Amino acid sequence: MTSGASRRSEKRVPEAAAPRRGARVQRTGLDSRVRAWSRHHRAMARDSAFRLARRPLGSLLTMVAIAIALILPCALWLVMDSAKVLDTELDESATLTVYLSASLGERQAMDIAETLRAQPGVAGARLVTAAEGMAEFQQALGLEDALSELEENPLPASIIVSPRDVSPQAVNGLGEQLDEVEGVDEVRLDLAWLERLNRLAELGQRLTLALGVLFGLGVLLIVGNTIRLAVESRRQEIEVVTLIGATHAFVRRPFLYSGAWYGLGGGMLAWAILSLGRQWLAAPVQALAQSYGATFVMPSLGLEGSAILLVSSTLLGWLGSWMAVSRHLKDIRPR
């Protein structure tokens, strides 16, 4: 009996000594990680929006400050955009006056006008005969009776040339080119007002860019200071989640969404103020323009400008929040 029991125990030993299999490690797939990442972003976006809604007055004041910082560069941008219409009208009036030799007849003047129209860089050419020039001169000065006593017309025929390129360099080059045409006595062009116009346009563009950068930095400071206070108010919460292994990206995420909401709200307020201001100023500006015999339409942001304003304000809010949170996370250490 004893020997049989020992044999059975010997047979069971190898079965008891069999190696155990380890626990299975299930690796999270990329699709699951993306879904978790997306869920957390949606949750943080909602949570940050709810936190702003729980403090309506403070959030509104921050958005109003951002809107005020955005209004001035946007208004200057609209002014520059409306000035392009005036610039186009002035470009159309940029002409060269080509005076022909006094000895040429009307037929020869017409042939020279056709020759000038065929020149590269010429958009159009209008012939003004000597008789037409005298009639315009008399009407402009009101000296019909005095000039009618002249025995012969002292004015030569002229051709009004419209250049394709109205830049001062191109107009100057075209004037030298037309001066070499046979039968042309003199080419008159006034480049002073073109140069002044181009310099004013360049000054306006640089001023708009400088103010845009300056007030953009102001938006960064406004959002950064607001987010800094939010980080300090949640300092203990940040220390706790950092202790259990939360990364800086995880901690930073809700504040980034808060900054984006601030920027988006400020951009929407700026858009609303600009739209209301446009409607408020439209009637008196149109009345003033009509008194001068002109038509002027108040510029608007339009779909593209509105999208640029909202995207820019949101990005500025996000960037200001990111700078503030990154700076203060370095000083927060779990105890």
C-alpha positions in Angstrom: 0.0 0.0 0.0 2.8 2.4 0.9 4.8 1.7 -2.2 1.7 2.1 -4.5 0.9 5.5 -2.9 4.4 6.7 -3.3 4.4 5.8 -7.0 1.2 7.7 -7.5 2.6 10.7 -5.8 5.7 10.5 -8.0 3.5 10.5 -11.1 1.7 13.7 -9.9 4.9 15.7 -9.1 5.6 16.6 -12.8 2.0 17.7 -13.2 2.3 20.0 -10.1 5.7 21.3 -11.2 4.4 22.3 -14.7 5.3 26.0 -15.4 2.4 28.5 -15.2 1.5 30.7 -18.0 1.8 34.5 -17.4 -1.0 37.0 -17.6 -1.9 38.1 -21.0 -0.9 41.7 -21.9 -3.5 43.4 -24.1 -2.1 46.2 -26.1 -4.3 49.2 -26.9 -4.7 49.7 -30.6 -4.1 53.0 -32.4 -7.8 53.3 -33.1 -8.7 53.0 -29.4 -6.1 55.6 -28.5 -7.5 58.0 -31.1 -11.0 57.6 -29.8 -9.9 58.1 -26.2 -7.9 61.2 -27.2 -10.9 62.6 -29.1 -13.3 61.9 -26.2 -10.9 63.7 -23.8 -10.7 66.7 -26.1 -14.5 67.0 -26.4 -14.8 66.6 -22.6 -12.2 69.4 -22.0 -13.9 71.7 -24.5 -17.2 71.3 -22.8 -15.8 71.6 -19.3 -13.9 74.8 -20.2 -17.0 76.3 -21.8 -19.0 75.5 -18.6 -16.4 77.0 -16.4 -16.5 80.3 -18.4 -20.3 80.2 -18.3 -20.3 79.9 -14.5 -18.4 83.2 -14.4 -20.3 85.2 -17.0 -19.3 88.7 -15.9 -15.5 88.0 -15.7 -15.6 86.1 -18.9 -17.5 88.8 -20.7 -15.1 91.5 -19.5 -12.1 89.5 -20.8 -13.8 89.0 -24.2 -14.7 92.7 -24.4 -11.0 93.6 -23.7 -10.0 91.3 -26.5 -12.6 92.7 -28.8 -11.4 96.3 -28.2 -7.8 95.2 -29.0 -9.0 93.7 -32.3 -11.3 96.5 -33.5 -8.6 99.1 -34.4 -6.5 96.9 -36.7 -9.6 95.5 -38.3 -11.0 99.0 -38.9 -7.7 100.1 -40.4 -7.7 97.0 -42.6 -11.2 98.0 -43.8 -10.0 101.5 -44.5 -7.1 100.2 -46.6 -9.4 97.9 -48.4 -11.8 100.7 -49.2 -8.8 102.8 -50.3 -8.1 100.2 -53.0 -11.3 101.3 -54.8 -10.0 104.9 -54.7 -6.6 103.7 -55.8 -8.2 101.9 -58.8 -10.0 105.1 -59.8 -6.9 107.1 -59.6 -5.0 104.5 -61.5 -7.5 104.9 -64.3 -6.9 108.6 -64.3 -3.1 108.1 -64.6 -2.4 109.3 -68.1 0.4 110.7 -70.2 -0.1 113.7 -72.5 1.7 113.3 -75.9 2.0 116.7 -77.7 2.4 116.3 -81.5 4.3 118.7 -83.8 2.3 121.7 -84.8 3.0 121.1 -88.5 1.2 117.8 -88.6 -2.3 117.5 -90.1 -5.3 115.8 -88.6 -4.8 112.7 -90.7 -1.1 112.4 -89.6 -2.2 112.8 -86.0 -4.7 110.0 -86.4 -1.9 107.7 -87.8 0.4 108.6 -84.9 -2.5 107.8 -82.5 -2.8 104.3 -84.1 0.9 103.9 -83.8 0.8 104.7 -80.1 -2.0 102.3 -79.4 0.1 99.5 -80.8 3.0 100.3 -78.4 3.6 97.8 -75.6 2.5 99.1 -72.3 -0.2 101.3 -73.7 -3.8 100.5 -72.6 -5.5 103.1 -74.7 -4.9 106.4 -76.6 -7.4 109.2 -77.3 -6.6 111.8 -79.9 -7.4 115.5 -79.1 -7.2 117.6 -82.2 -6.1 121.2 -82.0 -9.6 122.5 -82.4 -10.9 120.3 -79.6 -8.0 121.4 -77.4 -8.8 125.0 -78.0 -12.5 124.4 -77.2 -11.6 122.7 -73.9 -9.2 125.5 -73.1 -11.8 128.2 -73.7 -14.4 126.3 -71.6 -12.0 125.8 -68.7 -10.8 129.5 -68.6 -14.0 131.2 -69.7 -12.1 133.2 -72.4 -14.2 132.4 -75.4 -14.5 136.0 -76.6 -10.8 136.8 -76.2 -9.4 133.6 -77.8 -11.8 133.8 -80.7 -9.9 136.8 -82.0 -6.8 134.8 -82.6 -6.0 134.4 -86.2 -4.7 130.8 -85.9 -4.9 128.1 -83.2 -1.6 128.0 -81.3 -2.4 124.7 -79.6 -1.0 121.5 -81.2 -2.9 118.2 -81.4 -2.3 115.9 -78.4 -2.9 112.3 -77.5 -4.0 111.1 -74.1 -2.3 107.8 -73.4 -3.5 105.4 -70.6 -0.6 103.1 -69.4 -1.2 99.5 -68.5 1.2 99.7 -65.5 0.8 102.9 -63.4 3.8 102.5 -61.3 6.2 105.5 -61.5 9.0 103.4 -63.0 6.8 101.9 -65.7 5.1 105.3 -66.6 8.5 107.0 -66.8 9.8 104.2 -69.1 6.7 104.4 -71.3 7.1 108.2 -71.6 10.7 107.8 -72.8 9.5 105.1 -75.3 6.7 107.3 -76.7 9.0 110.3 -77.0 11.0 108.5 -79.6 8.0 108.1 -81.9 8.3 110.2 -85.1 6.0 113.2 -85.0 5.9 113.5 -81.2 7.1 116.8 -80.0 6.9 116.3 -76.2 5.6 113.9 -73.6 4.2 115.3 -70.3 3.7 113.2 -67.3 3.2 114.0 -63.6 4.8 111.4 -61.4 4.7 113.3 -58.2 1.1 112.4 -57.3 1.7 108.8 -58.3 4.8 108.6 -56.0 2.9 110.2 -53.1 -0.1 107.8 -53.6 2.2 104.8 -53.5 4.0 106.1 -50.5 0.8 106.7 -48.7 -0.4 103.2 -49.5 2.8 101.7 -48.3 2.6 103.7 -45.1 -1.0 102.6 -44.5 0.0 99.0 -45.0 2.9 99.2 -42.6 0.8 101.0 -40.0 -1.9 98.4 -40.2 0.6 95.6 -39.9 2.3 97.3 -36.9 -0.9 97.9 -35.1 -2.1 94.4 -35.8 1.1 93.0 -34.3 0.9 95.4 -31.3 -2.7 94.7 -30.5 -2.1 91.0 -31.1 0.5 91.1 -28.4 -2.1 92.8 -26.3 -4.5 89.9 -26.8 -1.8 87.5 -25.8 -1.2 89.4 -22.6 -4.9 89.7 -21.7 -5.5 85.9 -22.3 -2.2 85.0 -20.6 -3.0 87.0 -17.4 -6.5 85.5 -17.2 -5.3 81.9 -17.7 -2.5 82.5 -15.1 -5.1 83.4 -12.5 -7.1 80.2 -13.5 -3.9 78.1 -13.1 -3.2 79.5 -9.7 -6.8 78.9 -8.6 -6.5 75.2 -9.6 -3.0 74.7 -8.3 -3.9 72.0 -5.8 -5.9 70.1 -8.4 -2.9 70.3 -10.8 -0.6 69.0 -8.1 -2.9 66.0 -7.4 -3.3 64.9 -11.1 0.5 65.4 -11.6 1.1 63.0 -8.6 -1.0 60.3 -10.2 1.0 60.5 -13.5 -0.8 63.2 -15.6 1.5 64.7 -18.2 1.8 68.4 -18.9 -0.2 68.0 -22.1 -3.0 66.5 -20.1 -2.9 69.3 -17.6 -2.5 72.0 -20.2 -5.5 70.9 -22.4 -8.5 72.5 -20.5 -6.7 75.8 -20.2 -5.9 75.8 -23.9 -9.6 75.4 -24.6 -10.4 78.2 -22.2 -8.0 80.5 -24.1 -9.5 79.5 -27.4 -13.1 80.2 -26.1 -11.9 83.6 -24.8 -10.4 84.4 -28.2 -13.4 83.2 -30.2 -15.8 85.2 -28.0 -13.6 88.3 -28.3 -13.5 87.9 -32.1 -17.3 87.5 -32.3 -17.8 90.7 -30.2 -15.3 92.6 -32.4 -17.2 91.4 -35.5 -20.6 92.5 -34.0 -19.2 96.0 -33.0 -17.7 96.5 -36.5 -21.0 95.5 -38.1 -23.0 97.8 -35.9 -20.5 100.6 -36.4 -20.8 100.2 -40.2 -24.6 100.5 -40.1 -24.4 103.5 -37.8 -21.9 105.4 -40.1 -23.3 104.3 -43.4 -26.0 107.0 -43.8 -23.9 110.1 -42.9 -20.9 108.9 -44.9 -23.1 108.3 -48.0 -24.7 111.7 -47.5 -21.3 113.3 -47.4 -20.2 111.5 -50.5 -23.3 112.5 -52.4 -22.7 116.2 -51.5 -19.4 115.9 -53.4 -21.1 114.1 -56.3 -19.5 110.8 -55.5 -20.7 107.4 -54.4 -19.1 105.6 -51.5 -20.1 102.3 -49.9 -19.0 101.5 -46.3 -16.6 98.5 -46.4 -17.6 95.3 -44.7 -15.6 92.3 -43.6 -17.5 89.9 -45.7 -17.3 86.2 -45.4 -13.6 85.9 -45.9 -12.7 88.8 -43.6 -15.1 87.5 -40.9 -13.4 84.0 -41.1 -10.0 85.6 -40.9 -11.0 87.6 -37.8 -12.5 84.7 -35.9 -9.7 82.3 -36.7 -7.0 84.8 -35.8 -8.7 85.7 -32.5 -9.1 82.0 -31.6 -5.5 81.3 -32.4 -4.3 84.3 -30.4 -6.4 83.1 -27.4 -5.0 79.6 -27.7 -1.4 80.8 -28.1 -1.7 83.2 -25.1 -3.1 80.4 -23.0 -0.4 78.0 -24.1 2.4 80.5 -23.2 0.9 81.2 -19.8 0.2 77.5 -18.8 3.6 76.3 -20.0 5.3 79.1 -18.0 3.5 78.3 -14.8 3.6 74.5 -15.0 7.3 74.7 -14.6 6.8 76.3 -11.2 4.2 73.8 -10.0 5.8 70.7 -8.4 3.8 68.0 -6.6 4.5 68.0 -2.8 
